[in-house]
Each structure stands twice: as C-alpha cells, then as structure tokens.
Amino acid sequence: MKNCTDENLWNNFLAGDENAFKRIYEQSISELFTYGNRFSSDQELVKDCIQDLFINLHRTRSQIGKTNKILPYLMVSLKRIIIKKLKEQNLGRRVDFENLPFRFLLEEEEEIIRDENEGDALQKAMDQLTPRQREAIYLKYVLELDYDQLGRVLNLNYQTSRNLIYRGLQRLRDSLNGKSILLLTVFLKLSSRCCVKNRFLNQFPE
C-alpha cells in the first residue's frame, strides 16, 4: 500500500483490511490531535474524542460511505464528537459548527517567530478574525487543504470557501496597518504539517 491513494486506502478499510485501518490512524493522528486542540485546550478530552472517532469508524465501517479525501472526512467527524462532548460539559451553553471557538495561538510556534513584537502584532491580527476565518486560514495554509476539502470541513461550497479566506486575509492586512503580510505567509507555511508531524503520536496507544 506504499503508493495507495486515499480512495483505495479507504476502500480497503471498508472491505475489512486491518492494515488499512492502522495506516489511516497513523497518517492522520497528528493532524487530528492538533486540529482538535484548536477547539479545546483540554488535551485529554481531545484524545478521548479521537479514540471515540476511530472506535466508531471500526465498529460502523459497514455503514460508512466512500471518500477520496480521508483527512477532511475525519476532521468533520472529530469536530462533531468534540461538539457533543463540549455540550455535555457546558449544559445550557450553545455549541455548534457556527459558533465553535477556534484557537490560533502563535506562541505555540515560538521557535518559528523569534521577534516578540512581530509575534504580538500577528497574534493581535489573528485575534481580530472570526473563529471561522481563523479555522479556514488554518485549514488552507497549515494543513494545506484545497478549497473543495476546506469547504467539506466547514460545510461550505467552493466559492464561499474562497470568499472566507479572502475576507480573512484582507482583515489581517488591515489589522497589520499596511505592514507586509509576507511574515504571516512565511509563518503559515513553516507551521505546516512537517512542524507538527509525530509531535503527539506517542501519546496514543497502539
């Protein structure tokens, strides 16, 4: 399965291939953990949600539909589980796809941004975005999803996804008071999956 596509890997999993299931877990666990922590700083909750996700996948695979993009599919499922857990923790508080907070803390990548003033300026600019804009920018530039995949995660069509990114970047430019957005672009690229790959993998049991 070395050069197996997402579609073939998923089909193998649906057909009962345990090696395909293990590979799906291993190749997506880091991104899912990092993504889940954007919604909640409770790492134990996020790990529990991921475990629930894969247990449910394995248990219900005979009822699951096909996909040619595994990570967006898993991200949508994980978000639903996190929302359910947060609702259980916050009785009476509205928690759903539209108003779910999304954390984008640049201090977590302090090895990338060395200049404190630059980091503060970028963080203030990010904080002025809506949670949906922050999530869209994270999906596009950190996880490098295309607009179709991004739309799948955010439940938006292609054009609306593009518009959300455009408005978010425009707001960042305005917040940075005319400063070059190059610094932000470099940060986003350097914060890609290569920087988080395997960071949390050893926290999960085999």
C-alpha positions in Angstrom: 0.0 0.0 0.0 3.0 2.3 -0.3 1.6 4.4 -3.2 -2.1 3.7 -2.3 -4.4 6.7 -2.9 -6.8 7.9 -0.2 -9.7 6.4 -2.2 -8.1 3.0 -2.4 -6.9 3.1 1.2 -10.4 3.9 2.4 -12.0 1.2 0.2 -9.5 -1.3 1.6 -10.5 -0.2 5.1 -14.2 -0.5 4.3 -13.5 -4.0 3.0 -12.1 -5.1 6.4 -8.4 -4.6 5.8 -6.9 -4.0 9.3 -3.6 -2.8 7.9 -5.5 -0.1 6.0 -7.3 1.0 9.2 -3.9 1.1 11.1 -2.4 3.2 8.3 -5.3 5.7 8.3 -4.9 6.1 12.0 -1.1 6.6 11.8 -1.1 9.0 8.9 -3.9 11.3 10.4 -3.4 11.2 14.2 -1.0 14.1 14.5 -3.2 16.4 12.3 -6.3 15.4 14.1 -4.9 16.0 17.6 -3.5 19.4 16.6 -6.8 20.3 14.9 -8.8 19.2 17.9 -6.8 21.3 20.3 -7.8 24.4 18.4 -11.3 23.9 19.7 -10.4 22.9 23.3 -7.2 23.2 25.4 -8.2 20.0 27.3 -5.9 17.5 25.7 -7.4 14.6 27.5 -10.8 15.5 26.1 -9.4 15.8 22.6 -7.6 12.4 22.9 -10.8 10.8 24.1 -12.7 12.3 21.1 -10.1 10.9 18.7 -10.3 7.5 20.3 -14.1 7.6 20.0 -13.8 8.6 16.4 -11.6 5.6 15.5 -13.6 3.2 17.6 -16.8 4.3 15.8 -15.1 4.1 12.4 -14.1 0.5 13.1 -17.4 -0.5 14.5 -19.6 1.0 11.8 -17.5 0.7 8.7 -20.1 -1.5 7.0 -22.4 1.6 7.1 -19.8 4.2 6.1 -19.8 5.8 2.6 -16.8 6.2 0.3 -14.4 9.1 0.2 -11.4 10.1 -1.8 -10.1 12.5 0.8 -9.6 10.9 4.2 -8.4 13.7 6.4 -11.3 16.2 5.7 -13.7 13.3 6.3 -12.1 12.5 9.7 -11.9 16.2 10.7 -15.6 16.7 10.2 -16.4 13.6 12.3 -14.0 14.7 15.0 -15.5 18.1 15.2 -19.0 16.6 15.7 -17.7 14.5 18.5 -15.9 17.4 20.2 -19.1 19.5 19.9 -21.1 16.7 21.6 -18.5 16.4 24.4 -18.5 20.2 24.9 -22.3 20.3 25.1 -22.1 17.6 27.8 -19.6 19.7 29.7 -21.4 23.0 29.2 -25.1 22.4 29.9 -27.3 25.2 28.6 -24.5 26.7 26.5 -24.9 26.8 22.8 -22.2 24.8 21.0 -22.4 24.1 17.3 -20.5 24.3 14.0 -21.2 28.0 13.5 -20.1 29.4 16.9 -17.4 26.9 17.9 -14.3 28.8 19.1 -11.1 28.2 17.2 -7.8 28.9 18.9 -4.8 30.0 16.8 -2.1 30.8 19.3 1.2 31.9 17.6 3.1 31.4 20.9 2.8 27.7 20.4 5.1 28.1 17.5 7.6 30.4 19.2 10.5 28.5 17.6 9.3 30.0 14.3 8.6 33.6 15.3 11.6 34.8 17.2 10.8 38.6 17.3 8.4 39.3 20.2 7.0 42.4 18.7 6.3 40.6 15.4 4.6 37.8 17.2 2.4 40.2 19.2 1.4 42.0 16.1 0.5 38.8 14.3 -1.4 37.4 17.4 -3.5 40.6 17.7 -4.3 40.4 14.0 -5.3 36.8 14.3 -7.5 37.5 17.3 -9.5 40.0 15.3 -10.6 37.4 12.9 -13.8 35.4 13.4 -13.4 31.8 14.6 -14.5 30.6 11.1 -11.9 32.8 9.4 -9.1 31.5 11.7 -10.2 27.9 11.1 -10.3 28.5 7.3 -6.8 30.0 7.3 -5.5 27.2 9.4 -7.0 24.6 7.1 -5.8 26.3 4.0 -2.3 27.3 5.0 -1.3 25.0 7.8 -3.0 21.7 6.7 -2.8 22.8 3.1 -6.3 21.7 2.2 -7.6 22.8 -1.2 -10.8 24.8 -1.4 -13.0 21.7 -2.0 -11.6 19.9 1.0 -11.8 23.1 3.1 -15.4 23.5 2.2 -16.1 19.9 3.2 -14.8 20.5 6.7 -16.6 23.9 7.1 -19.7 22.7 5.3 -19.3 25.5 2.7 -19.3 25.4 -1.1 -16.2 26.2 -3.2 -16.9 29.9 -3.8 -17.9 30.6 -0.2 -14.7 28.9 1.0 -12.7 31.2 -1.3 -14.6 34.2 -0.1 -14.0 33.3 3.6 -10.2 33.0 3.0 -10.2 36.3 1.0 -12.0 38.2 3.7 -9.8 36.7 6.4 -6.6 37.7 4.7 -8.0 41.2 3.9 -8.8 41.7 7.5 -5.3 40.6 8.5 -3.8 43.1 6.1 -6.0 45.8 7.6 -5.1 44.8 11.1 -1.4 44.9 10.4 -1.7 48.5 9.4 -0.2 48.2 6.0 2.7 46.1 7.1 3.7 43.3 4.6 1.7 40.2 5.1 4.8 38.2 4.0 5.7 37.5 7.6 2.3 35.9 8.2 2.6 33.9 5.0 6.0 32.6 6.0 4.7 31.7 9.4 1.8 29.8 8.0 4.0 27.8 5.6 6.5 27.0 8.3 3.7 25.9 10.6 2.6 23.2 8.1 2.3 19.5 8.9 6.1 19.0 8.8 6.3 21.0 12.0 3.7 19.0 13.9 4.2 15.6 12.4 4.6 13.0 15.1 4.6 15.7 17.9 1.8 13.9 19.7 1.9 10.5 18.1 3.5 8.8 21.1 0.6 10.0 23.4 -1.7 7.4 21.8 -1.6 3.7 22.4 -1.1 1.2 19.6 
